[in-house]
Amino acid sequence: MAGLTERQLVLLLRERFRTTSGALELGIGDDAAILAGQDAAWACSVDASVQGVHFDLTYLSLEDVGYRAFQAAVSDLAAMGAEPVAALSALILPRALSRDDIDHLTRGQAQASVDTQCPIVGGNIARGHELSITTTVLGSCDRPLRRDGARAGEQLWVIGPLGLAAAGLSCLRLGLDGKSPAERPVPARTISERRDGWSSRQMASIAQCVSAWRRPRAQLIRGRALRQLASAGIDVSDGLAADARQLALASGVRIVIEEARLRAALEPCLVSTSRALRRSALHFALYGGEEYALLATGRSADRPVWATPIGYVTRGAGVMLAARGQRRPLRGGFDHMVT
Amino acid sequence: MAGLTERQLVLLLRERFRTTSGALELGIGDDAAILAGQDAAWACSVDASVQGVHFDLTYLSLEDVGYRAFQAAVSDLAAMGAEPVAALSALILPRALSRDDIDHLTRGQAQASVDTQCPIVGGNIARGHELSITTTVLGSCDRPLRRDGARAGEQLWVIGPLGLAAAGLSCLRLGLDGKSPAERPVPARTISERRDGWSSRQMASIAQCVSAWRRPRAQLIRGRALRQLASAGIDVSDGLAADARQLALASGVRIVIEEARLRAALEPCLVSTSRALRRSALHFALYGGEEYALLATGRSADRPVWATPIGYVTRGAGVMLAARGQRRPLRGGFDHMVT
């Protein structure tokens, strides 16, 4: 970390994460942050983002890395229907990281903190060989949206984009970011000028998918609204198939995803990008993670317009895909432990 | 991690960290843990323990590592005078770690969680190349003991042992643990049978110092009692000299440590061990960290019997050591960033 002392780093972070949150009674610099008490229950969660496992710097800037790590953590609050109150940022920083690098990383965190209205009120800095960002989030939550409330007969809803992030990453791996050279951020060296005769609309779709992967957004507002409407909810961090399985398991039900409805729910930019890549949009939607849509269940009559029905809940276990009158079990999905 | 899936690990941890805390409304297994609301303010803090930086496995078992990492985090609550409510454990686990290794690590965390009455209600598991344990702690805190309240004219108090942990580590590095071979835990290979004619009392002192380093205890009860008595407080994690400097800096005062009083405050086992090692007990007390005594300031009349006066607060800045009518500035201490 280029000779920065712990104290210099703390001062840098205090400046970077400066906040005027009403709930904060004492911020960065003491042994702990102090938050005002509240009648409502608290949701608390922690999420780690490790270099080489959750991200690498081939297609992401350090600013992206900080932004994504923060949104990933806050997404757990969205999935509970909680309102963000505060976050703690624990960084493990390799010595090779320069002051500029730390500046970029924390700028991304700070931007996500502003976007989610979740102030960073404390944290920890440690040296290590492997860069990691571990974010604790605390939220206010008077009626949490749990995973275990889904009941047979209910609908399955999705809120937010599915498959865009995975398609975006595929584009980047092919050297496509959908941008002109002038718009391109670092690391530009990994992106070649490969349009292959695609239309500007296709290029815009690609850019949208790339942005979904680089700058995901936790569905906080809709998560809160779901508390009154849904019976269960989870965020899609590991892919629709995998997280639907988690929800089914927690609720002791079977979830059936209807292929036709899922296809109808796909974002036009995903369809366009998948076509350009000659890949299956459905596959991206079922198995792509890292974009933090919400998956929820509820009665058909309670469904808000912004929640798209893509299936239903029955008795049984596991996740099935229904197409053309047949059901087949959906396996797979993403496990950071095993892959 | 020996083929354990994320789900298997979560189940293992849910079992290991099982709790019946009254404050916990929803524990491990959902997107976030849910804690009951409370009128009192919340103290929240996070602390990371990284292999090769904060610990290595030469002289510590993984159970020790888990125990120490947890106590180190909880010590920040002690330093605020907060009462532990809940903790979140974020583990980064290298693939080489076996199921037994994870079992030992989490057993140590669970033991510390019981000892501090701070239930682990959630967390995160990630793969990585470098083992780290990042612990978030949440506490109830109606009148936090801040670092910035020290005023000229007050006394400086220490609560808990100073220098024992550093002396204990020195013993281990010399191949001494103060135990007979039969009492010795793994890794026994690093300990030789080197008594050099010392008395069993000296060996007992060494064992006490080694234990202080391997199994530190956050001063939670006395930290809470200090809220009503002290003007400022901090925990000694980086050594008396370094943490006194932090307190002086935060409060805008000078702290003077009186050598004679500090010597009088030293634990007999530290004096005995230092003599056996032919090292300075004072040096261990001034510069040894990792044992989580509390340092506090307050009016002489308010001092509880269990707080030992070792100096005073004056106008100025920095930390001085006063001995034989002279004062000299104390420098140094431990910075995980720089060393």
Interface residues (C-beta under 8 A of the other chain):
Chain A: M1 G3 L4 T5 E6 L9 E25 L26 G29 D30 D31 A32 A33 I34 L35 A36 G37 Q38 D39 A40 A41 W42 A43 C44 S45 V46 D47 A48 S49 V50 G52 V53 H54 D76 L77 A79 M80 A82 A86 L88 S89 A90 I92 V121 G122 G123 N124 I125 A126 R127 G128 H129 E130 S132 T134 T136 V137 L138 G139 C141 P144 R146 R147 D148 G233 I234 D235 A250 D335 H336 M337 V338
Chain B: M1 G3 L4 T5 E6 L9 E25 L26 G29 D30 D31 A32 A33 I34 L35 A36 G37 Q38 D39 A40 A41 W42 A43 C44 S45 V46 D47 A48 S49 V50 G52 V53 H54 D76 L77 A79 M80 A82 A86 L88 S89 A90 I92 V121 G122 G123 N124 I125 A126 R127 G128 H129 E130 S132 T134 T136 V137 L138 G139 C141 P144 R146 R147 D148 G233 I234 D235 A250 D335 H336 M337 V338
